[in-house]
């Protein structure tokens, strides 16, 4: 079945080149080619796009509102054909409610020729994003069915052409029969560029009774709350933006606010999170190092640290502290990282006990907690 493709591209040469190729492809059906996103809001859409090729205009806030209005209630993966930064595009995709996105830098010289040369790469990324989005929709459908609030639009968008994915049921096929062995474990996760997709991949593969998680992602405070809500809608564990004093408990992930340093503390036998100022550490607030360091000090050998895709080296030293305290430390491998900066720094310093691909991290976590690795 052909994928319904919408192209929103301000450059007429690029727009025409993409349209000429994909209008002759049996795998794609172009439902529109627009100069800007505001045009999408003014049209009546008989067909919803399965995927979007999109470059953001200077008026990106209006772009966001226009696409939200045009396709409210539908989950649409995005391939950005853009020269904007990954961090900026990550925030745009999050505002649009899409955790499945990728980017290809658009050519600035020999535009038609170089765009044509990129067609095979664009096509592969479109297919990969479409399959990834179907996994998200399937996970959302499963969770909403359990709550009896399924959105019919989401149901109609699913089908059987799904990639291999570690679902919570697969991850826990042996079940957590020995919960007492790990109910005092706490998992600390840090990510930056590419982290929205990475966190979604991990969190959506974990069972509802998984040990408590604390996480930092480099993201402005305007987005962390909505990102946590989006994760919560797609995962069996609950996910929320951390508030000062929140208890860390099984089945829940606490995501740091985008303007507060987050640390772990212990009181009366319970672990909780606390805000610890808004100073920049490694250029970031929140900082992965700040969280990991507190986890090492408070949790010690019961901690598991996971450092994911991201630029720079924030989190590497903190991961080393967790390892020195006796905890298990994991770094995402290069091939599955959008930006191999933070994991690379941790690996090269010898701070990672294990290195796994993103798709393997959830099952490896469960196996470790069950004493199987």
Order of alpha helices (4+ residues) and beta strands (2+ residues): beta-alpha-beta-alpha-beta-alpha-beta-alpha-beta-alpha-alpha-alpha-beta-alpha-beta-alpha-beta-beta-beta-beta-alpha-beta-alpha-beta-alpha-beta-alpha
